[in-house]
Amino acid sequence: MRYAIVALLVIHGVIHVMGFAGTLGLAQFEGASRTPTNLVTADVGSTTLKVLGAVWMLALVTFLFAATLLLMDNASWRPVALAAALISMVPVALWWENAPMGALANAVVVAAVLFAPQLDGVPA
């Protein structure tokens, strides 16, 4: 169970690289918008878009940190994973047309945090 949750955290986190790369123009993804499709208007190259790109990256780092804590049997993985899911929901909501499955992935992360068996201090 532990490794499945670690994989979920890592894979979901790494997917955020696409959003980061897209907002900064480092990569182009077919059918994906560089700018938010919902709630916020930001022009290509604007400071707002750069800040939103940083939010994509912050979600990645936080998911990877939660996965690392879980691998180290540190109970802090749970609040960190919840924080990662909350951070992740910001760009998911803003790019809803491109990233609705991110909301589902975040819901699975929250479910894992709340309902997974007690993993802290138990060998994997």
Secondary structure by P-SEA (a helix, b strand, c coil): caaaaaaaaaaaaaaaaaaaaaaaccccccccccccccccccccccaaaaaaaaaaaaaaaaaaaaaaaaaacccaaaaaaaaaaaaaaaaaaaacccccaaaaaaaaaaaaaccccccccccc
